[in-house]
Amino acid sequence: MLLSKEEKGFEKIRRCLDIFEENRDSLTIVWGLPASQRKDLALLNPNVAEGFDTLLDDFRKRGLGEIIETEDLLTVLTGCDAYYGDASELTYYAKKDHIPVMIADVEL
């Protein structure tokens, strides 16, 4: 989403962080990232990588939850009550395990 939509993608994530903060008393957020994602972003588009790091820092400063960087995102998913994010193979596994799924859409 960030590589293809850039600013729209950043704005969507910022809005999500605001919503998470408003509802922090009823949510525990686990932001699962592929371990290589930040390195890959830096290689593909350094400006996007820098903006993404800023979003991660904002998430940490707000104390919104936990960031887990791992190549085994399936293990992270199985400990969650719901999935929100990009369409990926995780959405298949979430549906298979009856975990509710909501796909992020930058246009909404």
N, C-alpha and C positions, 0 to 999 in steps of 0.2 A: 504494500500500500504506500509506503513512504517513498520508495524509488519511483513509482509510477505517478503518484499524485502529489508528492512533496508537500507543499504548504497546506493543501486540503487535508492531507493525512496528519500533519502535525496539529492542525486545528481540531480535527476529530479526536485525537488522543488528549489534547488539552481539555476539551469539553468532557470527555470521559473521566479524566482525573478530577475535574470539578464535581461531577456527579458522584464519584466514589467518595470524595471528601464530604459532601453533603449527607451521605448515607453511611458514614464510617462506623456508626454505632451498630449497624445491622449487617455489615459486610466484613469479610476478611479477604483481602485481595492477594493472590499469588500470581505474579507476573512471570511466566515462564518464557525464557528466551533460549533459542539454540545457542550453545556455547560459542559458536563461530560467528554469530550474527553481527556483532559490533565490528569485528575484524573485516568481515565481508563487506559491510556497509562502507567502511573506511576505504577499501580498495575500489569499490564501485562509484562512490560519490562522497568525497570527504565532507562536503557541506551537509548532506543528509546525516552522515555519521555524527557530526558535531551537534546537530539539532536533536538527534535521538539521544545522545549522551546528556544533553540539557534536560530532556523530558525525564530520563531515568533519575537524574539528580533531583528534579522537582518532586518526583514520586517519593524518593527517599526522605527529602526534607519535610514533606507533608506527613510522613509517617503513615502512608496509606496501606502498607503491607510489606510483603516479602518479594524480592526479585531472586529468581533461581535461574542460573545460567548452566545449562546441561544439554548434552546431546540426547538424553533420555527423557524427553518431554512427556512421554506416555506415562511414566511413573508419577510425574507431577499431576497429570490429568486425573489419574485414578484416585487421588486424594481430595479431589474437588467436588463440590456439589453442583457446579455449573461451569460452562465454558463460554467465554466471550472473546471474540477475536477474529482473525482472518480465517477464511475457508482453507482448510489444510487436511492432511490425513488425520489430525486429531479430531476433527469433526466427525469423521467416520467412527472412530473408536468411542467417542463420547456417545453418539447415538446408539451404538451397539451395546454400551453399558448403561443405557437409559439415563445418561447425564444430559440435562437440558443444554441446548446450544443456541447461541445468538451470534450471528455473523455481523461483524462490524461493516458498516457501509458509509464511506466518506460523504455520500450525497445526502445523508439523513442527519 
